[in-house]
Amino acid sequence: MFAATSLNAVARDVTTELSNGTLTSSVQNGREVSGNSSLYYSAVTYKKKKGGAINVIFLMRTANNTNSSPPYLMKSGQTKGHSFGGKAVPSTCSAVGGLAEKDQGQYWAPPLNPC
């Protein structure tokens, strides 16, 4: 996970409360990770606080692409996440992390600026 900052255009992570847990989306420009500013690194984490077992897929969406993780089985009290590695910085300078739960839909955090 990357260092937290305020929720604005240069925020590195943002947390969203969902009915059964907490979704955190993180982005960081590659200049701070690898010295390559044409890449960004991202991760999505979910802390399941209550409810039955679910299968989730973590997502990272830009204007041109949506990357997804393999499915993860989660039980109450667990925290799991997925890192998406280095991807090309989107021209819109916007990346949105989320998760998909089978039969329940998709849930998204507010957009972050990976530029």
N, C-alpha and C positions, 0 to 999 in steps of 0.2 A: 504494500500500500504506500502511496505517496504522502508527503507532508500535507496537512490540512491548511487551507487558507480561507479567506472570506468567500462568500458565494457571489462571485462576479465574473467578468470575462476572463480573468486570469486565474480563477480557482482551479486547483488541481484535483479536488474531489468534492463530491456532494452526496449527502445522505438523505434518503426519502423514507418516511415511515409508511409502511403498508399495513394492512389489517392484521397480518400474522407475523410480521417481522420487519427488518430494516434492510433496505437496499442501498448499497454504496457504489458509486461509479467514480473512477479515477482516471485521469489522463496526465501525461507529462510529455513535453516536447523533447525530442531526441537530443537537442543540443545540451541538455542537462544530464542525459543518460550516456550517450555514446559519442557526442560531439557532432552528430549529423542532424541538422535542423530540418531536413526534408522528411524525417520520420517522427512519429509519435508513438508512445507506449500507453497501453490502457489496461484496465482491469475492472471487473465487476465482482462484488462480494454480496452475499445475502446471509443475514443472521435470522434463522427461523426461531421465533419466540414461542409460538403455540400452534395448535392444530395437528392434524394427522400427517403422515408421510406424504411427500409430493416428489414428483420428478420435475426438475427445472433445467432449462437451457439458458446460459448466460449469453447476452447479446451486446454488440457494440455497433451502433449505426451512424453512418455519415450520409451526406446527400447522395453519394454514388454507390455505397456498399453497406451491407450488414454482415458482420462476422458473428459466428455462433460457436459455442462450445459443445462438447459432447454432453449428453444428459447426465445429471447428477441426482441421486436419490437423497433426499433430505428429510430428517426427522426433527421434531421439536427439540430445541436446545442446541442444534448444530449450526456452525458457520462454515460456509464453503464459498469458493470463488474461483475465478478463471482469469488468467492473464492472456492478453491477445498479442503480445510481442510487438515488434516494430512494424508499423504500417505507414504508408504514405500519408503525409499531412493533407487533409481534405482542403480543397480550394475555398470552401465556405468557412473554414476555421471553426467548425462545430462538430462535436462528437457526443452521442447520447448513449449511455449505458442502460441496460435493462435486463429483464429476465422473462422467459416464457414458461408458463406452467400448463401442462396438458389439461385440456378441457376448461381452463380458467382464464386464458387470454395472456396478454402481454402487459408488463408493467415497466414504466420508464422513469428514470431520474431526469432532472432538468439538464439541458445541454451544457457542455463544458468547452472551453477553447483550447485546442491542442497546439496552437500556433506559437 
